[in-house]
Amino acid sequence: MTTHEILHVLQSEIHSTVFATLDSQGLPQTCVIDLMLADENGLYFLTAKGKSFYERLMARPFVALSGMKGQDTLSTVAVSLRGAVRSLGRERLGEIFEQNPYMARIYPTEESREALEVFQIYRGEGEFFDLSQLPPFRQSFAFGGETVHETGYRIRGEACIGCQGCRSVCPAGCISGAVPRVIDGSHCIHCGNCLRVCPVGAVEKIS
């Protein structure tokens, strides 16, 4: 999937997400925020200027968020990201109300909408995780100039002795049969079993 497609899933199909920010004491605070728009420049949301969430955004303009959809665990698609935010004032507020008509029931008059301010997540990185297929599918992504930071595990080919240990304990079946072994990161669920059982230390964690 492209990054824009992932952001679209997050905004339109998931929509309501859990945001984490830091308070004045450096402690994490969470709240549920709807994502109003998504485009090639990031994600857009809004909040009222009288809320503590607004104060936290202005003091420390960074967020982490997660959202998911699905009827149960094995039908779940989840997206998580962290990134930098900036205030756009009232820019795109009209578009947000057009695309999200339920907002007019919450803020019915132009006067009431004076409390609102639009924010953009303009730079970030994250992960798309799909448990509705087995083995699960994982994809890292980035936008706004950030680079993708892969995580998980890999096998150093020069150290692999082809003993089958890692393959025998991999719940996702994502380790190749050929020697040296190779881990398919798009299906790895990061359990760490391969690292635990490798007798020669050929498996290393990517961080």
Residue frames relative to the residue before (quaternion, step in Angstrom):
aa qw qx qy qz dx dy dz
M 1.0000 0.0000 0.0000 0.0000 0.00 0.00 0.00
T 0.4483 -0.6508 0.5270 0.3126 3.55 -1.13 0.55
T 0.6435 -0.5125 0.3904 0.4133 3.56 -1.25 0.36
H 0.6386 0.5262 -0.3348 0.4507 3.59 0.95 -0.80
E 0.6390 0.5174 -0.3284 0.4649 3.61 0.99 -0.75
I 0.6449 0.5100 -0.3214 0.4698 3.58 0.99 -0.79
L 0.6579 0.4977 -0.3116 0.4716 3.59 0.91 -0.87
H 0.6262 0.5304 -0.3363 0.4620 3.59 1.06 -0.70
V 0.6209 0.5231 -0.3363 0.4772 3.60 0.99 -0.79
L 0.6635 0.5127 -0.3001 0.4548 3.56 0.90 -0.95
Q 0.7323 0.4407 -0.2492 0.4554 3.59 0.85 -0.92
S 0.8091 0.3303 -0.1634 0.4577 3.58 0.70 -1.04
E 0.7492 0.3958 -0.2224 0.4823 3.60 0.96 -0.79
I 0.7165 0.3576 -0.2282 0.5538 3.60 1.11 -0.62
H 0.0523 -0.8861 0.4540 0.0771 3.55 0.94 -1.05
S 0.7866 0.2093 -0.1222 0.5679 3.63 0.59 -1.09
T 0.0094 0.8242 -0.5601 0.0825 3.56 -0.57 1.19
V 0.4287 -0.6653 0.5428 0.2811 3.55 -1.29 0.34
F 0.1803 -0.7844 0.5908 0.0567 3.56 -0.70 1.19
A 0.1346 -0.7510 0.6381 0.1036 3.54 -1.17 0.66
T 0.0212 0.7613 -0.6470 0.0379 3.55 -1.03 0.94
L 0.4459 -0.6718 0.5164 0.2884 3.56 -1.31 0.17
D 0.3643 -0.7309 0.5340 0.2187 3.55 -1.00 0.85
S 0.7621 -0.4015 0.2585 0.4373 3.58 -1.29 -0.04
Q 0.6820 0.4480 -0.2790 0.5063 3.58 1.26 -0.36
G 0.5479 -0.6352 0.3817 0.3881 3.55 1.30 0.09
L 0.5189 0.6356 -0.4123 0.3961 3.57 1.25 0.34
P 0.5055 -0.6716 0.4414 0.3139 3.61 -0.99 0.75
Q 0.0717 -0.7548 0.6515 0.0285 3.52 -1.16 0.79
T 0.1565 -0.7972 0.5762 0.0892 3.58 -1.00 0.76
C 0.0549 0.7626 -0.6444 0.0123 3.53 -1.30 0.45
V 0.4636 -0.6654 0.5117 0.2836 3.55 -1.23 0.49
I 0.0118 -0.8050 0.5895 -0.0664 3.55 -0.73 1.16
D 0.3567 -0.7165 0.5586 0.2175 3.57 -1.01 0.85
L 0.3206 -0.7166 0.5871 0.1976 3.55 -1.06 0.83
M 0.2884 -0.8383 0.4510 0.1031 3.55 -0.46 1.26
L 0.7973 0.0204 0.0281 0.6026 3.57 1.04 -0.79
A 0.0489 -0.7623 0.6425 0.0607 3.54 -1.30 0.42
D 0.1229 0.7731 -0.6181 0.0719 3.56 -1.02 0.79
E 0.7593 -0.3842 0.2568 0.4581 3.57 -1.29 -0.15
N 0.6818 0.4775 -0.2841 0.4759 3.60 1.26 -0.23
G 0.7593 -0.3721 0.1988 0.4955 3.60 1.22 0.17
L 0.5962 -0.5459 0.4613 0.3656 3.51 -1.29 -0.59
Y 0.1943 -0.7920 0.5739 0.0748 3.55 -1.16 0.68
F 0.0546 0.7688 -0.6347 0.0557 3.54 -1.05 0.84
L 0.2215 -0.7742 0.5703 0.1624 3.56 -1.23 0.08
T 0.0410 -0.7717 0.6331 0.0445 3.52 -1.33 0.29
A 0.5360 -0.6096 0.4729 0.3426 3.54 -1.27 0.31
K 0.5432 -0.6683 0.4158 0.2922 3.54 -0.99 0.89
G 0.6454 0.5330 -0.3297 0.4366 3.58 1.20 -0.29
K 0.5801 0.6205 -0.3637 0.3823 3.59 1.25 -0.15
S 0.5900 -0.5674 0.4444 0.3638 3.54 -1.23 0.54
F 0.5722 0.5898 -0.3685 0.4346 3.58 1.12 -0.66
Y 0.6417 0.5209 -0.3154 0.4663 3.58 0.98 -0.86
E 0.6548 0.5117 -0.3141 0.4591 3.59 0.92 -0.86
R 0.6569 0.5047 -0.3159 0.4626 3.59 0.99 -0.81
L 0.6354 0.5266 -0.3285 0.4594 3.59 1.02 -0.77
M 0.6895 0.4837 -0.2864 0.4567 3.57 0.90 -0.87
A 0.6832 0.4851 -0.2870 0.4643 3.59 1.04 -0.73
R 0.7861 0.0500 0.0094 0.6161 3.58 1.04 -0.84
P 0.1460 -0.8697 0.4679 0.0586 3.58 0.16 1.29
F 0.5071 0.5860 -0.4649 0.4281 3.53 0.67 1.18
V 0.0674 -0.7977 0.5990 0.0201 3.57 -1.08 0.74
A 0.1337 -0.6984 0.6838 0.1635 3.47 -1.43 0.24
L 0.0061 0.8167 -0.5762 0.0300 3.57 -0.96 0.80
S 0.0938 -0.7661 0.6334 0.0563 3.52 -1.31 0.50
G 0.0363 0.7776 -0.6274 0.0220 3.52 -1.15 0.70
M 0.0567 -0.8048 0.5906 0.0157 3.54 -1.17 0.56
K 0.1118 -0.7539 0.6410 0.0907 3.52 -1.33 0.43
G 0.4486 0.6687 -0.5144 0.2949 3.54 -1.20 0.56
Q 0.5287 -0.6520 0.4550 0.2973 3.55 -1.21 0.55
D 0.7810 -0.0221 0.0359 0.6231 3.57 1.17 -0.62
T 0.7699 -0.3782 0.2302 0.4596 3.56 -1.29 0.06
L 0.7561 0.4055 -0.2241 0.4622 3.59 0.83 -0.92
S 0.6696 0.3910 -0.3437 0.5298 3.57 1.19 0.45
T 0.4471 0.7423 -0.4024 0.2952 3.55 1.31 0.22
V 0.0620 -0.7119 0.6970 0.0597 3.49 -1.22 0.79
A 0.0330 -0.8143 0.5786 -0.0315 3.58 -0.73 1.07
V 0.0819 -0.7678 0.6337 0.0469 3.54 -1.15 0.71
S 0.0247 -0.7760 0.6303 -0.0029 3.54 -0.96 0.93
L 0.0947 0.7890 -0.6056 0.0412 3.56 -1.11 0.62
R 0.1485 -0.7377 0.6447 0.1348 3.50 -1.37 0.25
G 0.1734 0.8138 -0.5374 0.1373 3.54 -1.01 0.71
A 0.5912 -0.5659 0.4589 0.3458 3.49 -1.42 0.00
V 0.1746 -0.7898 0.5829 0.0774 3.56 -1.06 0.81
R 0.0513 -0.7725 0.6297 0.0634 3.53 -1.30 0.39
S 0.4972 -0.6525 0.4922 0.2912 3.51 -1.18 0.65
L 0.1890 -0.7674 0.6042 0.1019 3.54 -1.08 0.84
G 0.4750 -0.6641 0.4441 0.3689 3.57 1.26 0.12
R 0.7670 -0.3007 0.2515 0.5080 3.58 -0.77 -1.04
E 0.3596 0.7424 -0.4882 0.2850 3.59 1.28 0.15
R 0.8435 0.1267 -0.1596 0.4970 3.57 -0.95 1.02
L 0.3683 0.7396 -0.4938 0.2710 3.60 1.22 0.21
G 0.6466 0.5203 -0.3239 0.4542 3.61 0.94 -0.82
E 0.6462 0.5186 -0.3069 0.4683 3.55 1.01 -0.85
I 0.6294 0.5363 -0.3300 0.4555 3.56 1.01 -0.80
F 0.6832 0.4714 -0.2968 0.4722 3.59 0.90 -0.84
E 0.6196 0.5273 -0.3445 0.4684 3.60 1.11 -0.58
Q 0.7278 0.4343 -0.2364 0.4751 3.57 0.92 -0.91
N 0.7661 0.2349 -0.1238 0.5853 3.59 1.22 -0.46
P 0.1173 -0.8726 0.4687 0.0720 3.59 0.55 1.18
Y 0.5442 0.6189 -0.4087 0.3922 3.62 1.15 -0.37
M 0.5625 0.6186 -0.3894 0.3864 3.59 1.17 -0.49
A 0.6099 0.5680 -0.3535 0.4248 3.59 1.13 -0.58
R 0.6198 0.5202 -0.3508 0.4713 3.59 1.19 -0.35
I 0.6623 0.4816 -0.2979 0.4906 3.57 1.19 -0.53
Y 0.7676 0.1218 -0.0475 0.6275 3.56 1.06 -0.88
P 0.0999 -0.8841 0.4538 0.0485 3.60 0.36 1.23
T 0.7741 0.3138 -0.1741 0.5215 3.62 1.09 -0.50
E 0.6266 -0.5313 0.4111 0.3951 3.54 -1.24 0.42
E 0.6248 0.5478 -0.3387 0.4414 3.56 1.05 -0.75
S 0.6708 0.4955 -0.3058 0.4594 3.59 0.95 -0.83
R 0.6588 0.5292 -0.3072 0.4377 3.58 1.12 -0.62
E 0.4551 0.6798 -0.4486 0.3599 3.56 1.28 -0.05
A 0.6096 0.5763 -0.3447 0.4212 3.58 1.21 -0.48
L 0.6663 0.5703 -0.2860 0.3860 3.57 1.18 -0.56
E 0.0596 -0.7662 0.6389 0.0337 3.52 -1.23 0.65
V 0.3524 -0.7439 0.5378 0.1821 3.55 -0.96 0.94
F 0.1099 -0.7760 0.6192 0.0477 3.54 -1.07 0.85
Q 0.2149 -0.7596 0.6040 0.1096 3.52 -1.23 0.66
I 0.2487 -0.6816 0.6609 0.1916 3.54 -1.06 0.80
Y 0.0818 -0.8721 0.4822 -0.0119 3.54 -0.05 1.31
R 0.7768 0.1444 -0.0891 0.6065 3.58 1.25 -0.25
G 0.2986 0.7765 -0.5160 0.2041 3.57 -0.77 0.91
E 0.1932 -0.7367 0.6297 0.1527 3.50 -1.40 0.02
G 0.0663 0.8237 -0.5582 0.0747 3.55 -1.10 0.59
E 0.3936 -0.7027 0.5499 0.2214 3.49 -1.37 -0.30
F 0.2266 -0.7293 0.6352 0.1153 3.52 -1.09 0.89
F 0.0056 -0.8115 0.5823 -0.0481 3.60 -0.77 1.04
D 0.0789 -0.8216 0.5641 -0.0211 3.57 -0.60 1.20
L 0.1250 -0.8086 0.5743 0.0266 3.54 -0.47 1.29
S 0.5060 0.6553 -0.4307 0.3593 3.60 1.24 0.02
Q 0.7096 0.3109 -0.2461 0.5824 3.57 1.30 -0.05
L 0.1850 -0.7720 0.5993 0.1035 3.55 -1.12 0.66
P 0.4371 -0.2587 -0.8477 0.1529 1.50 -1.58 1.92
P 0.6440 -0.5317 0.3733 0.4040 3.60 -1.18 0.50
F 0.3162 -0.7376 0.5697 0.1772 3.54 -1.21 0.59
R 0.0671 -0.7959 0.6016 -0.0122 3.56 -0.92 0.99
Q 0.0556 0.7929 -0.6054 0.0421 3.57 -1.01 0.82
S 0.2776 -0.7374 0.5941 0.1620 3.55 -0.91 0.96
F 0.0232 -0.8009 0.5983 -0.0071 3.57 -1.12 0.62
A 0.0790 -0.7780 0.6213 0.0495 3.55 -1.30 0.33
F 0.0331 -0.7906 0.6111 0.0191 3.56 -1.24 0.44
G 0.7755 0.3687 -0.2591 0.4422 3.54 -1.32 0.29
G 0.7281 -0.4318 0.2412 0.4746 3.57 1.14 0.57
E 0.5132 0.6152 -0.4351 0.4109 3.60 1.23 -0.05
T 0.3408 -0.7192 0.5620 0.2253 3.56 -1.22 0.44
V 0.5306 -0.6251 0.4721 0.3238 3.54 -1.16 0.63
H 0.1391 -0.7719 0.6165 0.0688 3.55 -0.87 0.99
E 0.2557 -0.7897 0.5412 0.1350 3.55 -0.30 1.26
T 0.1159 -0.7678 0.6264 0.0677 3.55 -1.15 0.69
G 0.4871 0.6631 -0.4808 0.3031 3.57 -1.26 0.11
Y 0.5767 -0.5750 0.4622 0.3510 3.55 -1.08 -0.80
R 0.0473 -0.7733 0.6304 0.0486 3.54 -1.26 0.48
I 0.3613 -0.7202 0.5553 0.2060 3.54 -1.27 0.44
R 0.3584 -0.7176 0.5579 0.2129 3.55 -0.80 1.01
G 0.4239 -0.7669 0.4271 0.2233 3.52 -0.36 1.31
E 0.6730 0.5126 -0.3104 0.4335 3.58 0.96 -0.81
A 0.7038 0.4515 -0.2667 0.4792 3.58 1.21 -0.42
C 0.5537 0.6400 -0.3888 0.3642 3.61 1.20 -0.45
I 0.1960 -0.7912 0.5716 0.0941 3.57 -0.92 0.95
G 0.4809 -0.7189 0.4076 0.2929 3.60 1.27 0.20
C 0.2991 0.8191 -0.4512 0.1898 3.58 1.11 0.65
Q 0.4724 -0.6943 0.4219 0.3416 3.61 1.26 -0.24
G 0.4339 0.7281 -0.4557 0.2718 3.61 1.19 -0.16
C 0.6931 0.4776 -0.2882 0.4566 3.57 0.80 -0.98
R 0.6604 0.5165 -0.3147 0.4450 3.58 0.93 -0.85
S 0.6540 0.5441 -0.3199 0.4169 3.58 1.02 -0.73
V 0.7634 0.3537 -0.1966 0.5035 3.60 1.13 -0.51
C 0.5055 0.6558 -0.4269 0.3635 3.61 1.25 0.03
P 0.3171 -0.7847 0.4970 0.1916 3.64 -0.43 1.13
A 0.6981 0.4697 -0.2705 0.4677 3.59 1.16 -0.51
G 0.3583 -0.7535 0.4828 0.2660 3.59 1.24 -0.22
C 0.4235 0.7483 -0.4184 0.2927 3.56 1.12 0.65
I 0.5727 0.5662 -0.3892 0.4472 3.61 1.23 0.33
S 0.4980 -0.7082 0.4230 0.2674 3.55 -0.76 1.11
G 0.5077 -0.6453 0.4859 0.2995 3.53 -1.27 0.48
A 0.6117 0.5594 -0.3475 0.4383 3.57 1.16 -0.53
V 0.3323 -0.7122 0.5851 0.2000 3.55 -1.27 0.52
P 0.4767 -0.2342 -0.8397 0.1134 1.55 -1.70 1.83
R 0.5839 -0.5925 0.4291 0.3519 3.55 -1.19 0.63
V 0.1185 -0.7643 0.6309 0.0610 3.55 -1.23 0.62
I 0.2991 -0.7451 0.5718 0.1685 3.57 -0.95 0.92
D 0.3087 -0.7215 0.5926 0.1816 3.57 -0.90 0.99
G 0.3116 -0.8118 0.4681 0.1572 3.56 -0.15 1.31
S 0.6061 0.5788 -0.3618 0.4084 3.60 1.14 -0.48
H 0.7544 0.3229 -0.2018 0.5347 3.59 1.24 -0.28
C 0.4686 0.6770 -0.4409 0.3573 3.59 1.29 -0.05
I 0.2330 -0.7878 0.5542 0.1337 3.61 -0.90 0.90
H 0.4934 -0.7232 0.3893 0.2863 3.58 1.28 0.46
C 0.2721 0.7916 -0.5101 0.1978 3.60 1.00 0.72
G 0.3939 -0.7546 0.4460 0.2766 3.58 1.17 -0.55
N 0.3813 0.7421 -0.4822 0.2673 3.61 1.23 0.10
C 0.6407 0.5451 -0.3358 0.4238 3.59 0.95 -0.83
L 0.6448 0.5151 -0.3113 0.4712 3.56 1.01 -0.82
R 0.6642 0.5415 -0.2948 0.4228 3.54 0.99 -0.91
V 0.7925 0.3635 -0.1817 0.4548 3.59 0.88 -0.89
C 0.5017 0.6719 -0.4436 0.3164 3.62 1.12 -0.35
P 0.3474 -0.7884 0.4690 0.1943 3.62 -0.53 1.11
V 0.7584 0.3648 -0.2046 0.4999 3.59 1.18 -0.37
G 0.5104 -0.6802 0.4061 0.3345 3.59 1.25 0.22
A 0.3241 0.7720 -0.4924 0.2376 3.59 1.10 0.62
V 0.6543 0.4887 -0.3075 0.4884 3.59 1.21 -0.45
E 0.0071 -0.7939 0.6080 -0.0006 3.55 -0.97 0.85
K 0.4716 -0.6683 0.5038 0.2778 3.53 -1.18 0.63
I 0.3091 -0.7213 0.5911 0.1864 3.55 -1.07 0.84
S 0.0557 0.8135 -0.5757 0.0607 3.60 -0.69 0.99
